[in-house]
């Protein structure tokens, strides 16, 4: 019974059971941004855009806003989505992407 309550979809973001009370620190509906941090060196913005778009194809196309500097080496990336459901779908797909370094992580909070 406890597992069923603790794994409730409404508590999927930072949810837990504390002294028999359901607690959620951040509402899932407000989580619409993913952050990719510690992108390895020599990983150019064009490579990052290609890798993200390929992982999310055909559902989502990613276009990085780097201005005219297509060959920059970003250290982090912020991806915004229209809703939590779309962000969660992308999160699940992007977890399977190899970014070339174990230090490179994807988070809901910067």
C-alpha atoms as an extended CHARMM CRD file, in Angstrom:
* protein
*
       110  EXT
         1         1  UNK       CA              0.0000000000        0.0000000000        0.0000000000  PROA      1               0.0000000000
         2         2  UNK       CA              2.8420000000        2.4050000000        0.8560000000  PROA      2               0.0000000000
         3         3  UNK       CA              4.5550000000        1.8190000000       -2.4960000000  PROA      3               0.0000000000
         4         4  UNK       CA              1.3300000000        2.5670000000       -4.3750000000  PROA      4               0.0000000000
         5         5  UNK       CA              0.8530000000        5.8330000000       -2.4880000000  PROA      5               0.0000000000
         6         6  UNK       CA              4.5230000000        6.8890000000       -2.7980000000  PROA      6               0.0000000000
         7         7  UNK       CA              4.6490000000        6.1790000000       -6.5260000000  PROA      7               0.0000000000
         8         8  UNK       CA              1.5390000000        8.2280000000       -7.3130000000  PROA      8               0.0000000000
         9         9  UNK       CA              1.9920000000       10.1240000000      -10.6110000000  PROA      9               0.0000000000
        10        10  UNK       CA              1.1890000000       13.4310000000       -8.9080000000  PROA      10              0.0000000000
        11        11  UNK       CA              4.1990000000       12.9560000000       -6.6500000000  PROA      11              0.0000000000
        12        12  UNK       CA              6.6390000000       11.9880000000       -9.3900000000  PROA      12              0.0000000000
        13        13  UNK       CA              8.7020000000       15.1620000000       -8.9780000000  PROA      13              0.0000000000
        14        14  UNK       CA             10.3870000000       15.3010000000       -5.5710000000  PROA      14              0.0000000000
        15        15  UNK       CA              7.5350000000       13.4150000000       -3.9210000000  PROA      15              0.0000000000
        16        16  UNK       CA              7.8150000000       11.4620000000       -0.7220000000  PROA      16              0.0000000000
        17        17  UNK       CA              5.8280000000       10.2210000000        2.2260000000  PROA      17              0.0000000000
        18        18  UNK       CA              6.7880000000       11.8830000000        5.4900000000  PROA      18              0.0000000000
        19        19  UNK       CA              5.2090000000       10.6180000000        8.7110000000  PROA      19              0.0000000000
        20        20  UNK       CA              2.2610000000        9.2010000000        6.7710000000  PROA      20              0.0000000000
        21        21  UNK       CA              1.6680000000       12.5080000000        4.9420000000  PROA      21              0.0000000000
        22        22  UNK       CA              2.1490000000       12.9530000000        1.2050000000  PROA      22              0.0000000000
        23        23  UNK       CA              4.6330000000       15.7410000000        0.5390000000  PROA      23              0.0000000000
        24        24  UNK       CA              5.5970000000       17.3490000000       -2.7690000000  PROA      24              0.0000000000
        25        25  UNK       CA              8.1640000000       20.1270000000       -2.6530000000  PROA      25              0.0000000000
        26        26  UNK       CA              7.6470000000       21.3510000000       -6.2370000000  PROA      26              0.0000000000
        27        27  UNK       CA              4.4750000000       20.9030000000       -8.2840000000  PROA      27              0.0000000000
        28        28  UNK       CA              5.0240000000       18.7990000000      -11.3800000000  PROA      28              0.0000000000
        29        29  UNK       CA              3.0750000000       21.2450000000      -13.5270000000  PROA      29              0.0000000000
        30        30  UNK       CA              5.7280000000       23.9360000000      -12.9770000000  PROA      30              0.0000000000
        31        31  UNK       CA              8.6020000000       21.6900000000      -14.0990000000  PROA      31              0.0000000000
        32        32  UNK       CA              8.8430000000       22.5600000000      -17.7900000000  PROA      32              0.0000000000
        33        33  UNK       CA             12.5950000000       23.1170000000      -18.1690000000  PROA      33              0.0000000000
        34        34  UNK       CA             15.4700000000       20.6460000000      -18.3960000000  PROA      34              0.0000000000
        35        35  UNK       CA             19.0880000000       21.5910000000      -17.7700000000  PROA      35              0.0000000000
        36        36  UNK       CA             22.0270000000       19.7350000000      -19.2970000000  PROA      36              0.0000000000
        37        37  UNK       CA             25.2100000000       20.5610000000      -17.4000000000  PROA      37              0.0000000000
        38        38  UNK       CA             28.9130000000       19.7120000000      -17.6130000000  PROA      38              0.0000000000
        39        39  UNK       CA             28.8620000000       19.2320000000      -21.3680000000  PROA      39              0.0000000000
        40        40  UNK       CA             32.3150000000       17.8640000000      -22.2610000000  PROA      40              0.0000000000
        41        41  UNK       CA             34.9230000000       20.0780000000      -23.9680000000  PROA      41              0.0000000000
        42        42  UNK       CA             35.1990000000       19.9280000000      -27.7580000000  PROA      42              0.0000000000
        43        43  UNK       CA             31.4490000000       19.3140000000      -27.9650000000  PROA      43              0.0000000000
        44        44  UNK       CA             30.2550000000       22.0260000000      -30.3410000000  PROA      44              0.0000000000
        45        45  UNK       CA             26.7730000000       23.5500000000      -30.3140000000  PROA      45              0.0000000000
        46        46  UNK       CA             25.9800000000       22.0510000000      -33.7340000000  PROA      46              0.0000000000
        47        47  UNK       CA             26.8740000000       18.5840000000      -32.3970000000  PROA      47              0.0000000000
        48        48  UNK       CA             24.7070000000       19.1420000000      -29.3310000000  PROA      48              0.0000000000
        49        49  UNK       CA             21.7550000000       20.3330000000      -31.4050000000  PROA      49              0.0000000000
        50        50  UNK       CA             22.0780000000       17.3240000000      -33.7090000000  PROA      50              0.0000000000
        51        51  UNK       CA             22.3180000000       14.8360000000      -30.8310000000  PROA      51              0.0000000000
        52        52  UNK       CA             19.3130000000       16.2800000000      -28.9850000000  PROA      52              0.0000000000
        53        53  UNK       CA             17.1760000000       16.5210000000      -32.1230000000  PROA      53              0.0000000000
        54        54  UNK       CA             18.0590000000       12.9810000000      -33.1610000000  PROA      54              0.0000000000
        55        55  UNK       CA             17.1560000000       11.5890000000      -29.7310000000  PROA      55              0.0000000000
        56        56  UNK       CA             13.7780000000       13.3510000000      -29.7010000000  PROA      56              0.0000000000
        57        57  UNK       CA             12.9050000000       12.7910000000      -33.3760000000  PROA      57              0.0000000000
        58        58  UNK       CA             10.1110000000       12.7080000000      -34.6510000000  PROA      58              0.0000000000
        59        59  UNK       CA              8.2570000000       14.1320000000      -31.6260000000  PROA      59              0.0000000000
        60        60  UNK       CA             10.3670000000       17.2130000000      -30.9070000000  PROA      60              0.0000000000
        61        61  UNK       CA             12.9070000000       19.2490000000      -32.8720000000  PROA      61              0.0000000000
        62        62  UNK       CA             15.5700000000       21.1030000000      -30.8880000000  PROA      62              0.0000000000
        63        63  UNK       CA             17.0570000000       24.3350000000      -32.1910000000  PROA      63              0.0000000000
        64        64  UNK       CA             19.7430000000       25.9850000000      -30.0710000000  PROA      64              0.0000000000
        65        65  UNK       CA             19.7670000000       29.7480000000      -29.7450000000  PROA      65              0.0000000000
        66        66  UNK       CA             23.4910000000       30.4960000000      -30.0760000000  PROA      66              0.0000000000
        67        67  UNK       CA             23.2250000000       33.4660000000      -32.4090000000  PROA      67              0.0000000000
        68        68  UNK       CA             25.8020000000       33.3950000000      -35.1780000000  PROA      68              0.0000000000
        69        69  UNK       CA             28.3030000000       31.3630000000      -33.1690000000  PROA      69              0.0000000000
        70        70  UNK       CA             27.5100000000       27.8340000000      -34.4320000000  PROA      70              0.0000000000
        71        71  UNK       CA             30.9060000000       26.5290000000      -33.3710000000  PROA      71              0.0000000000
        72        72  UNK       CA             30.7410000000       27.5290000000      -29.7180000000  PROA      72              0.0000000000
        73        73  UNK       CA             31.4460000000       24.9430000000      -27.0340000000  PROA      73              0.0000000000
        74        74  UNK       CA             28.5570000000       25.2430000000      -24.5450000000  PROA      74              0.0000000000
        75        75  UNK       CA             29.1480000000       24.1330000000      -20.9640000000  PROA      75              0.0000000000
        76        76  UNK       CA             25.4400000000       23.8840000000      -20.2010000000  PROA      76              0.0000000000
        77        77  UNK       CA             22.1220000000       23.9670000000      -21.9980000000  PROA      77              0.0000000000
        78        78  UNK       CA             18.5860000000       24.9240000000      -20.9580000000  PROA      78              0.0000000000
        79        79  UNK       CA             15.6740000000       23.3180000000      -22.8210000000  PROA      79              0.0000000000
        80        80  UNK       CA             12.1850000000       24.7560000000      -22.2650000000  PROA      80              0.0000000000
        81        81  UNK       CA              8.9750000000       22.8770000000      -23.0480000000  PROA      81              0.0000000000
        82        82  UNK       CA              5.3190000000       23.9520000000      -23.2360000000  PROA      82              0.0000000000
        83        83  UNK       CA              4.1810000000       21.5270000000      -20.5040000000  PROA      83              0.0000000000
        84        84  UNK       CA              5.4140000000       19.0720000000      -17.9040000000  PROA      84              0.0000000000
        85        85  UNK       CA              4.1570000000       16.1180000000      -19.9540000000  PROA      85              0.0000000000
        86        86  UNK       CA              6.3000000000       17.1020000000      -22.9490000000  PROA      86              0.0000000000
        87        87  UNK       CA              9.3010000000       17.8040000000      -20.7070000000  PROA      87              0.0000000000
        88        88  UNK       CA              8.9240000000       14.4300000000      -18.9780000000  PROA      88              0.0000000000
        89        89  UNK       CA              8.6790000000       12.6400000000      -22.3330000000  PROA      89              0.0000000000
        90        90  UNK       CA             11.8790000000       14.3820000000      -23.4630000000  PROA      90              0.0000000000
        91        91  UNK       CA             13.5710000000       13.6210000000      -20.1340000000  PROA      91              0.0000000000
        92        92  UNK       CA             12.9150000000        9.8990000000      -20.5570000000  PROA      92              0.0000000000
        93        93  UNK       CA             14.2690000000        9.8840000000      -24.1230000000  PROA      93              0.0000000000
        94        94  UNK       CA             17.3130000000       12.0460000000      -23.3240000000  PROA      94              0.0000000000
        95        95  UNK       CA             18.3870000000        9.8180000000      -20.4260000000  PROA      95              0.0000000000
        96        96  UNK       CA             19.3900000000        7.2310000000      -23.0180000000  PROA      96              0.0000000000
        97        97  UNK       CA             21.6850000000        9.6300000000      -24.9200000000  PROA      97              0.0000000000
        98        98  UNK       CA             25.4450000000        9.2110000000      -24.4880000000  PROA      98              0.0000000000
        99        99  UNK       CA             26.9390000000       12.6980000000      -24.2160000000  PROA      99              0.0000000000
       100       100  UNK       CA             30.5080000000       11.3940000000      -24.1500000000  PROA      100             0.0000000000
       101       101  UNK       CA             31.1630000000       11.9420000000      -20.4440000000  PROA      101             0.0000000000
       102       102  UNK       CA             29.8110000000       10.5820000000      -17.1750000000  PROA      102             0.0000000000
       103       103  UNK       CA             30.0840000000       14.0950000000      -15.7190000000  PROA      103             0.0000000000
       104       104  UNK       CA             27.4380000000       15.4010000000      -18.1290000000  PROA      104             0.0000000000
       105       105  UNK       CA             24.1050000000       15.3650000000      -16.2960000000  PROA      105             0.0000000000
       106       106  UNK       CA             20.5120000000       16.3270000000      -16.9590000000  PROA      106             0.0000000000
       107       107  UNK       CA             18.5090000000       17.9490000000      -14.1670000000  PROA      107             0.0000000000
       108       108  UNK       CA             15.1170000000       19.5150000000      -13.5600000000  PROA      108             0.0000000000
       109       109  UNK       CA             16.6630000000       22.2690000000      -11.4360000000  PROA      109             0.0000000000
       110       110  UNK       CA             19.8090000000       24.2690000000      -12.2290000000  PROA      110             0.0000000000
